[in-house]
Amino acid sequence: MSAGAAYRAAVARLAAAGVADPARDARLLLAHAMGIAPDRLMLALHDPLPPEAAQRFEAALAARAARQPVSQITGQRQFWGRSFRVTPDVLDPRPETETLIAAALEAPFARVLDLGTGSGAILLTLLAERPGAQGLAVDLSPAALAVAQGNAAALGLDGRARFHLSDWFAAVEGRFDLIVSNPPYIAQDEMGDLSPEVRDWEPHLALTPGGDGLAAYRAIAAGALAHLVPGGRLMVEIGPRQGQAVAALFAGAGLQAPRILPDFDGRDRVVAASCPI
């Protein structure tokens, strides 16, 4: 069978399984199975599909038809122009989170704290973009920290990034110019509305704190002033309907000038505030 025939059959199979973009996913998975870059796949579609690649492609398709995310199948996700290893122990870094990166890079920082780091994509991207900065990443999951540490080493950032097991600020000492977080924020009654890729495959610890979805923001607001330098910034990702509630939590905790920032689609995505000078 040619690679092209395998690709066409895969698109139909994934469409029948309810996958949202079967053509894109089939392309990515076939390129992964063949060991080539996705942008080189079109040149290889007329070639016979080697048996080893066919076996890898079949396994990948079966996983994707079961709605496992492509990034977990390939083990990689692009974020802000860099490749990050992902596993079922961490959230899949999403394009919307780049809104937080863009906002954080608008002002200088030397020391950054990432709360609930997951894959490490936020902290490591900020450190890569600011070569003089140092960072601390914390997470409640040892497995997630292992993934983040591996990503730091792969990007050559392990000398500037430290990783601690911590429940938010519990094991954090010192003050920082910038605190960032993409915490769990899905309300418990919204979990059933998530896609199978998220609901069934991503870690629930990183998706929802239960209840109204605001518990993490309450904890972050309560500890932020004790860990920010005067004038230091706090930036968190939010769900699109949480902006006003999170901004109010930050203002009530004594943080200054909370503001809501939209993502590239115009939805509320980040709340930013600062420590009084």
C-alpha positions as CSV (number, residue, x, y, z in Angstrom):
1,M,0.0,0.0,0.0
2,S,1.2,3.5,-0.8
3,A,1.5,6.1,1.9
4,G,-1.1,8.1,0.0
5,A,-3.6,5.2,0.1
6,A,-2.9,4.7,3.8
7,Y,-3.5,8.4,4.4
8,R,-6.8,8.5,2.6
9,A,-8.1,5.4,4.5
10,A,-6.9,7.0,7.8
11,V,-8.9,10.2,7.1
12,A,-12.1,8.3,6.6
13,R,-11.4,6.2,9.7
14,L,-10.8,9.1,12.0
15,A,-13.8,11.0,10.6
16,A,-16.0,8.0,11.4
17,A,-14.6,8.1,15.0
18,G,-15.7,11.7,15.4
19,V,-12.3,13.3,15.3
20,A,-12.7,17.0,14.6
21,D,-9.9,17.5,12.0
22,P,-9.2,14.0,10.6
23,A,-7.1,15.2,7.7
24,R,-4.7,17.1,9.8
25,D,-4.4,14.4,12.4
26,A,-3.9,11.7,9.8
27,R,-1.2,13.8,8.3
28,L,0.6,14.3,11.6
29,L,0.3,10.7,12.6
30,L,1.5,9.4,9.2
31,A,4.5,11.7,9.3
32,H,5.3,10.5,12.8
33,A,5.0,6.9,11.8
34,M,7.3,7.4,8.8
35,G,9.8,9.4,10.8
36,I,9.6,12.5,8.6
37,A,8.5,16.1,9.2
38,P,4.9,16.8,8.4
39,D,5.8,19.4,5.8
40,R,7.6,16.6,3.9
41,L,4.7,14.2,3.8
42,M,3.3,15.3,0.5
43,L,6.5,14.4,-1.2
44,A,6.3,10.8,0.2
45,L,2.6,10.0,-0.5
46,H,3.4,8.1,-3.7
47,D,6.0,5.9,-2.0
48,P,5.2,2.5,-0.6
49,L,4.6,2.5,3.1
50,P,7.2,0.3,4.8
51,P,5.8,-2.5,7.0
52,E,7.4,-1.0,10.2
53,A,5.9,2.4,9.4
54,A,2.5,0.7,8.6
55,Q,2.5,-0.9,12.1
56,R,3.3,2.3,13.8
57,F,0.6,4.1,11.8
58,E,-2.0,1.5,12.7
59,A,-1.2,1.8,16.4
60,A,-1.3,5.6,16.2
61,L,-4.6,5.5,14.4
62,A,-6.2,3.1,16.9
63,A,-5.1,5.4,19.7
64,R,-6.5,8.5,17.9
65,A,-9.8,6.8,17.1
66,A,-10.0,6.2,20.9
67,R,-9.7,10.0,21.1
68,Q,-6.2,10.1,22.6
69,P,-4.7,13.5,21.8
70,V,-2.2,13.6,18.9
71,S,0.4,15.1,21.1
72,Q,0.3,12.2,23.6
73,I,0.6,9.7,20.7
74,T,3.6,11.5,19.1
75,G,4.9,12.6,22.5
76,Q,5.5,16.2,21.3
77,R,3.8,19.5,21.1
78,Q,4.9,22.8,19.6
79,F,4.5,25.8,21.8
80,W,5.9,29.3,21.0
81,G,8.2,27.8,18.3
82,R,9.7,25.1,20.5
83,S,9.0,21.4,20.9
84,F,7.9,20.1,24.3
85,R,7.5,16.5,25.4
86,V,4.1,15.7,26.7
87,T,2.6,12.6,28.4
88,P,-0.8,11.8,29.9
89,D,0.7,13.2,33.2
90,V,0.6,16.8,31.9
91,L,-1.8,19.2,30.1
92,D,-1.3,19.6,26.4
93,P,0.2,23.1,26.0
94,R,-2.4,25.1,24.0
95,P,-2.1,28.1,21.6
96,E,-4.3,30.1,23.9
97,T,-1.7,30.0,26.6
98,E,0.7,31.9,24.4
99,T,-1.4,35.0,25.4
100,L,0.1,34.7,28.8
101,I,3.6,34.4,27.3
102,A,3.2,37.5,25.2
103,A,1.9,39.5,28.1
104,A,4.7,38.4,30.4
105,L,7.4,39.3,27.8
106,E,6.1,42.9,27.7
107,A,8.2,43.9,30.7
108,P,11.6,42.7,32.0
109,F,12.0,40.1,34.8
110,A,15.0,38.3,36.4
111,R,13.2,35.8,38.7
112,V,10.0,34.0,37.7
113,L,7.9,31.5,39.5
114,D,5.6,29.1,37.7
115,L,2.8,27.6,39.8
116,G,1.5,24.2,38.6
117,T,4.1,23.9,35.8
118,G,2.9,20.7,34.2
119,S,5.1,20.2,31.1
120,G,7.1,23.3,32.0
121,A,6.1,25.0,28.8
122,I,5.3,28.4,30.3
123,L,8.4,28.7,32.5
124,L,10.8,27.3,30.0
125,T,9.5,29.5,27.2
126,L,10.0,32.6,29.3
127,L,13.5,31.6,30.3
128,A,14.4,30.8,26.7
129,E,13.2,34.2,25.6
130,R,15.0,36.0,28.5
131,P,18.5,34.5,28.7
132,G,19.4,36.3,31.9
133,A,16.4,35.1,33.9
134,Q,16.2,32.3,36.5
135,G,13.1,30.4,37.3
136,L,11.4,28.1,39.8
137,A,8.6,25.7,38.8
138,V,6.4,23.9,41.2
139,D,3.8,21.2,40.8
140,L,1.8,18.8,43.0
141,S,2.5,15.9,40.6
142,P,6.0,14.2,40.7
143,A,5.3,12.7,37.3
144,A,4.6,16.2,35.8
145,L,7.8,17.6,37.4
146,A,9.7,14.7,35.8
147,V,8.3,15.7,32.4
148,A,9.2,19.4,33.0
149,Q,12.7,18.6,34.1
150,G,13.2,16.5,30.9
151,N,12.0,19.4,28.8
152,A,14.4,21.8,30.6
153,A,17.3,19.5,29.8
154,A,16.3,19.1,26.2
155,L,16.1,22.8,25.7
156,G,19.4,23.4,27.6
157,L,17.7,25.4,30.3
158,D,18.3,23.0,33.3
159,G,21.0,25.3,34.6
160,R,18.5,28.2,35.0
161,A,15.3,26.3,36.0
162,R,14.7,24.7,39.4
163,F,11.8,22.3,40.1
164,H,10.1,21.7,43.5
165,L,7.2,19.5,44.6
166,S,4.8,21.9,46.1
167,D,1.1,22.6,46.7
168,W,1.0,26.2,45.3
169,F,3.3,28.3,47.6
170,A,3.7,25.7,50.3
171,A,7.4,24.9,49.5
172,V,8.2,28.3,47.8
173,E,10.7,30.7,49.4
174,G,11.8,34.1,48.3
175,R,10.3,36.8,46.1
176,F,9.9,37.0,42.4
177,D,9.6,39.7,39.7
178,L,7.0,37.6,37.9
179,I,4.6,34.8,39.0
180,V,2.7,32.9,36.3
181,S,0.2,30.1,36.4
182,N,-2.2,28.1,34.2
183,P,-4.0,26.5,37.1
184,P,-6.9,24.0,37.0
185,Y,-10.0,26.1,36.4
186,I,-12.8,23.9,35.0
187,A,-15.8,23.9,37.3
188,Q,-17.0,20.5,38.3
189,D,-20.3,20.8,36.5
190,E,-18.5,21.7,33.3
191,M,-16.3,18.6,33.1
192,G,-19.0,16.6,31.2
193,D,-19.0,19.2,28.4
194,L,-15.3,18.7,27.6
195,S,-14.2,16.9,24.5
196,P,-13.1,13.2,25.0
197,E,-9.5,14.2,24.2
198,V,-9.5,16.4,27.3
199,R,-12.0,14.7,29.7
200,D,-10.7,11.1,29.2
201,W,-7.0,11.6,28.6
202,E,-5.6,14.7,30.3
203,P,-4.9,14.7,34.1
204,H,-8.0,15.8,36.1
205,L,-5.7,17.2,38.8
206,A,-4.6,19.8,36.2
207,L,-8.1,20.4,34.8
208,T,-10.4,21.0,37.7
209,P,-10.2,21.9,41.4
210,G,-13.9,20.8,41.7
211,G,-16.6,23.2,42.8
212,D,-16.8,26.5,41.1
213,G,-13.4,26.2,39.5
214,L,-11.9,29.2,41.4
215,A,-10.1,27.4,44.3
216,A,-6.7,27.7,42.7
217,Y,-7.1,31.4,42.1
218,R,-8.1,31.9,45.8
219,A,-4.9,30.1,46.9
220,I,-2.8,32.1,44.4
221,A,-4.3,35.4,45.4
222,A,-3.7,34.6,49.1
223,G,0.0,33.9,48.7
224,A,1.0,36.2,45.9
225,L,1.9,39.4,47.8
226,A,4.3,37.4,50.1
227,H,6.2,36.2,47.1
228,L,6.3,39.2,44.8
229,V,8.9,42.0,44.9
230,P,7.3,45.5,45.0
231,G,6.0,46.2,41.6
232,G,6.2,42.5,40.7
233,R,3.6,41.0,38.3
234,L,1.2,38.2,38.7
235,M,-0.4,36.6,35.5
236,V,-2.7,33.7,35.4
237,E,-4.6,31.9,32.6
238,I,-8.4,31.8,33.1
239,G,-11.5,30.3,31.6
240,P,-13.3,32.7,29.3
241,R,-16.1,33.4,31.8
242,Q,-13.9,33.8,34.9
243,G,-12.2,37.2,34.2
244,Q,-14.3,39.4,36.5
245,A,-14.3,36.8,39.4
246,V,-10.6,36.3,39.3
247,A,-9.9,40.1,39.0
248,A,-12.1,40.6,42.0
249,L,-10.2,38.0,44.0
250,F,-6.9,39.6,43.2
251,A,-8.1,43.1,44.1
252,G,-9.5,41.8,47.4
253,A,-6.1,40.3,48.2
254,G,-4.4,43.7,47.8
255,L,-3.0,43.3,44.3
256,Q,-3.0,46.4,42.2
257,A,-4.7,47.2,38.9
258,P,-6.1,43.8,37.9
259,R,-6.8,43.7,34.2
260,I,-8.3,41.1,31.9
261,L,-6.5,40.3,28.7
262,P,-8.1,38.6,25.6
263,D,-6.6,35.8,23.6
264,F,-6.2,35.8,19.8
265,D,-9.8,34.9,19.4
266,G,-11.0,37.8,21.6
267,R,-12.0,35.7,24.6
268,D,-10.9,36.6,28.1
269,R,-7.8,34.5,28.7
270,V,-5.4,36.1,31.3
271,V,-5.8,38.2,34.4
272,A,-2.8,40.3,35.3
273,A,-2.1,42.3,38.4
274,S,0.9,43.7,40.3
275,C,2.2,44.1,43.8
276,P,2.1,47.6,45.3
277,I,5.4,49.4,45.2
